[in-house]
Structures are given as C-alpha cells and as structure tokens.
Amino acid sequence: MLVGTYVIAGGSRGIGLELVGLLAGPNAGITASAIEVWSRSPDALAPGGPVRHIPCDFTDPASIPEPPESIAGAVYCPGTVNLKSFRAMSEDDFRHDWEVNLLGAVRFLKVVAPRLSGVDGSPASVVLFSTVAVGQGMAMHSSVAAAKGAVEGLVRSLAAEWAPKVRVNAVAPALVDTPLVERMLSTPEKRAAMDARYPLKRVGTPSDAAAAARFLLSAESGWITGQVIGLDGGLSTVRA
C-alpha cells in the first residue's frame, strides 16, 4: 500500500503520466495521499482528486516550486533522446542532455530532499531514470549515455549517503514507446524492426516503466536501494 504525498517531476506525459495514473487509480492502494506533478505544462494530465499540477521547468532553477511539507516518494522522469553520431553531436547537444538528465535531477532532489520522510517507520523512496545504453555500448548514444551514466553514479552515491532514511534507485529502460521516440516508431516497418531487436519481441510501453517505478516507491521494494533496475525486454542479458 502506498501512503503519503508523492512528487512526480515530468508527470504530464509519457512514463510520468502513466505513473501518475497508476498512483491515482482506484486500485493503487493509496490512502490519505496527494500527488504533485511538476512539469512545464499539464499536457495530457487531468488534475483533480489527489492530483495537482504545478508549472515547473527544471532547466530554470527559479521556477522550481516549494515542495510539500512531507514527501513519501519522489520521481524524476524528464529525459532526452538525442541519437546522433559523435561527429554530429555539438557541445551544446551534450550540454542540453546533461542539463535535462543530470542537473535537472540534482535541482529536483536538492529541493525535495529536506522534505523526504518515510511512512510508518519505512524509508522514503526516490526513483530516477537511466537507460540501457549506459551498460551496453550503443552507437549514436554518446551524449545520453554519458548523462545517464552520471545519473547512475548519483543514485548509488545518494543511496549510501541517505540510508537508512531514504531509498534511492533507478529504472534503466531500453526503447519505450513515448512521445520522445515517436519518429523511431512512426511506421509499421520501423516498429517491426525495433520489436525484432528484443528477445521478448516488442519495445517497452509506458506502463512497463511506470509499473517498475511504482514498485520501487512501494514497501514491496523496502529492502532495495542503490540499484539500477534493467527494463529492456532481455536486450542487455539474453541472446535468443
């Protein structure tokens, strides 16, 4: 059962939106809780009930809002998919990916960290997102892999620093069908080619990633911290 207040950065589209739906749904097991979504615009989010949207741009520190008094769980979802050859990548490309993936997460955590508080003696939970490309050398991924590799280092460092009061973990997906990658799945032929890369013969869905994040927020994962959970249809470990 999830109890308390949850802050979801980037919860108005893609994986974040799916996670908010899981947490706010009738079968989520949430009691006396609120969900704050911090993102630039509501997009597909429908605020109401326990869900509140607060405008925020994590590339602008001045726009980050005051957090709730007590936070049981915090998730940083914003990310980039900027796939080009190293030759074609500019320093600005690297800087942008670093700004969104790492520094945005740092700004988010700096604000929420003082308010993280477990419920009924259990630790609070923080979830970040990485990518399978950190552990698997993938062409055209130099910038995002570098930025997300830094995120993984941050996860392990903070898990050590904040234990036992806060658990810190990450989900590392392969390709997930979100608006960020729609051009990669824009035709049946492209989708079939991408599906074929995975031992489970499909790309990921937002619900796959959201379910993993929800698990890491819940008491069911209460003995897990400092981990990067692979979510990649077997891509990184299985040779079918």
MARZA-728981 format. One record per residue (C-alpha): residue number from 1; x, y, z. Coordinates in steps of 0.05 Angstrom, whole numbers, always signed. Example, Ala and Ser with C-alpha at 12.3 -4.5 7.8 and 13.67 -1.06 7.14 Angstrom:
! residues 2
- 1	+246	-90	+156 .
- 2	+273	-21	+143 .
This chain:
! residues 240
- 1	+0	+0	+0 .
- 2	+25	+70	-17 .
- 3	+12	+123	+34 .
- 4	+33	+196	+36 .
- 5	+49	+251	-14 .
- 6	+86	+237	-79 .
- 7	+120	+287	-124 .
- 8	+128	+267	-197 .
- 9	+173	+310	-240 .
- 10	+152	+307	-312 .
- 11	+87	+272	-296 .
- 12	+44	+302	-351 .
- 13	+66	+258	-410 .
- 14	+98	+191	-426 .
- 15	+123	+148	-369 .
- 16	+109	+201	-317 .
- 17	+37	+208	-338 .
- 18	+28	+133	-336 .
- 19	+57	+131	-266 .
- 20	+10	+185	-241 .
- 21	-48	+144	-268 .
- 22	-23	+83	-230 .
- 23	-15	+121	-166 .
- 24	-82	+157	-171 .
- 25	-122	+98	-196 .
- 26	-176	+63	-156 .
- 27	-131	+1	-145 .
- 28	-68	+38	-127 .
- 29	-75	+26	-53 .
- 30	-62	+99	-35 .
- 31	-91	+124	+30 .
- 32	-93	+198	+52 .
- 33	-44	+216	-3 .
- 34	-33	+272	-53 .
- 35	+5	+272	-119 .
- 36	+41	+335	-142 .
- 37	+62	+336	-215 .
- 38	+116	+386	-232 .
- 39	+123	+399	-306 .
- 40	+123	+455	-357 .
- 41	+50	+445	-376 .
- 42	-6	+397	-358 .
- 43	-4	+366	-428 .
- 44	-46	+303	-424 .
- 45	-53	+306	-348 .
- 46	-122	+315	-319 .
- 47	-112	+346	-250 .
- 48	-165	+331	-198 .
- 49	-176	+286	-139 .
- 50	-108	+274	-107 .
- 51	-70	+301	-168 .
- 52	-45	+373	-171 .
- 53	-4	+404	-228 .
- 54	+48	+457	-213 .
- 55	+85	+491	-271 .
- 56	+160	+479	-268 .
- 57	+219	+479	-316 .
- 58	+278	+441	-288 .
- 59	+327	+479	-333 .
- 60	+306	+542	-295 .
- 61	+322	+536	-221 .
- 62	+279	+597	-204 .
- 63	+216	+560	-229 .
- 64	+222	+501	-182 .
- 65	+165	+505	-131 .
- 66	+164	+498	-56 .
- 67	+154	+424	-41 .
- 68	+101	+394	+6 .
- 69	+118	+390	+80 .
- 70	+127	+315	+78 .
- 71	+143	+272	+17 .
- 72	+139	+196	+18 .
- 73	+165	+188	-53 .
- 74	+196	+229	-108 .
- 75	+207	+210	-181 .
- 76	+246	+249	-234 .
- 77	+221	+229	-304 .
- 78	+246	+283	-353 .
- 79	+296	+258	-403 .
- 80	+323	+265	-473 .
- 81	+332	+221	-534 .
- 82	+383	+254	-577 .
- 83	+412	+200	-622 .
- 84	+466	+224	-669 .
- 85	+537	+204	-686 .
- 86	+591	+233	-641 .
- 87	+616	+272	-701 .
- 88	+548	+305	-709 .
- 89	+539	+320	-635 .
- 90	+556	+391	-615 .
- 91	+579	+414	-547 .
- 92	+510	+446	-540 .
- 93	+478	+378	-551 .
- 94	+519	+348	-495 .
- 95	+505	+408	-451 .
- 96	+430	+403	-462 .
- 97	+428	+328	-447 .
- 98	+469	+340	-384 .
- 99	+423	+397	-364 .
- 100	+359	+357	-370 .
- 101	+381	+288	-347 .
- 102	+430	+303	-292 .
- 103	+427	+376	-269 .
- 104	+351	+376	-272 .
- 105	+350	+315	-226 .
- 106	+400	+348	-180 .
- 107	+357	+411	-175 .
- 108	+295	+369	-162 .
- 109	+329	+328	-108 .
- 110	+360	+390	-75 .
- 111	+290	+418	-65 .
- 112	+254	+355	-43 .
- 113	+309	+322	-1 .
- 114	+296	+362	+63 .
- 115	+222	+341	+60 .
- 116	+232	+266	+46 .
- 117	+200	+228	+102 .
- 118	+181	+155	+107 .
- 119	+113	+130	+129 .
- 120	+102	+85	+190 .
- 121	+177	+75	+200 .
- 122	+193	+57	+128 .
- 123	+243	+99	+88 .
- 124	+222	+149	+36 .
- 125	+236	+129	-36 .
- 126	+269	+166	-94 .
- 127	+266	+139	-165 .
- 128	+307	+166	-224 .
- 129	+311	+141	-296 .
- 130	+373	+118	-334 .
- 131	+379	+80	-399 .
- 132	+402	+11	-421 .
- 133	+454	+48	-464 .
- 134	+497	+63	-402 .
- 135	+514	-11	-392 .
- 136	+511	-31	-466 .
- 137	+555	+5	-516 .
- 138	+506	+31	-568 .
- 139	+524	+73	-628 .
- 140	+492	+142	-633 .
- 141	+481	+145	-557 .
- 142	+544	+181	-534 .
- 143	+510	+242	-504 .
- 144	+451	+210	-469 .
- 145	+493	+151	-445 .
- 146	+543	+199	-415 .
- 147	+489	+239	-379 .
- 148	+451	+179	-354 .
- 149	+516	+146	-332 .
- 150	+524	+205	-286 .
- 151	+453	+194	-261 .
- 152	+470	+123	-243 .
- 153	+531	+147	-204 .
- 154	+486	+197	-168 .
- 155	+437	+142	-150 .
- 156	+490	+99	-117 .
- 157	+522	+157	-80 .
- 158	+457	+184	-52 .
- 159	+433	+114	-33 .
- 160	+495	+109	+11 .
- 161	+490	+180	+37 .
- 162	+416	+179	+53 .
- 163	+408	+109	+81 .
- 164	+372	+87	+122 .
- 165	+320	+143	+119 .
- 166	+314	+146	+43 .
- 167	+320	+93	-11 .
- 168	+347	+115	-79 .
- 169	+341	+72	-142 .
- 170	+336	+79	-217 .
- 171	+300	+45	-275 .
- 172	+341	+36	-338 .
- 173	+295	+23	-397 .
- 174	+310	+6	-468 .
- 175	+265	+37	-522 .
- 176	+197	+56	-492 .
- 177	+140	+78	-536 .
- 178	+133	+151	-513 .
- 179	+127	+217	-550 .
- 180	+203	+224	-545 .
- 181	+214	+167	-593 .
- 182	+153	+171	-638 .
- 183	+195	+184	-700 .
- 184	+231	+118	-688 .
- 185	+165	+80	-688 .
- 186	+127	+122	-739 .
- 187	+114	+66	-790 .
- 188	+95	-8	-783 .
- 189	+162	-25	-815 .
- 190	+201	+16	-764 .
- 191	+162	-14	-706 .
- 192	+172	-85	-731 .
- 193	+246	-73	-739 .
- 194	+251	-46	-668 .
- 195	+208	-102	-639 .
- 196	+254	-154	-671 .
- 197	+315	-128	-633 .
- 198	+288	-153	-567 .
- 199	+285	-224	-541 .
- 200	+213	-211	-519 .
- 201	+198	-184	-589 .
- 202	+169	-118	-571 .
- 203	+191	-49	-548 .
- 204	+172	-25	-479 .
- 205	+109	+12	-461 .
- 206	+99	+69	-413 .
- 207	+60	+22	-368 .
- 208	+121	-25	-364 .
- 209	+165	+32	-339 .
- 210	+112	+62	-294 .
- 211	+99	-5	-261 .
- 212	+174	-12	-245 .
- 213	+175	+58	-215 .
- 214	+113	+44	-174 .
- 215	+145	-19	-147 .
- 216	+207	+20	-126 .
- 217	+162	+70	-90 .
- 218	+125	+17	-52 .
- 219	+140	-21	+12 .
- 220	+146	-84	-31 .
- 221	+216	-58	-51 .
- 222	+233	-38	+20 .
- 223	+300	-75	+20 .
- 224	+323	-47	-46 .
- 225	+368	+14	-51 .
- 226	+426	+37	-94 .
- 227	+402	-6	-152 .
- 228	+393	+6	-226 .
- 229	+336	-39	-249 .
- 230	+342	-61	-322 .
- 231	+277	-57	-362 .
- 232	+296	-77	-432 .
- 233	+259	-139	-456 .
- 234	+321	-181	-445 .
- 235	+364	-138	-491 .
- 236	+423	-130	-444 .
- 237	+428	-201	-418 .
- 238	+393	-250	-465 .
- 239	+416	-278	-532 .
- 240	+355	-313	-560 .
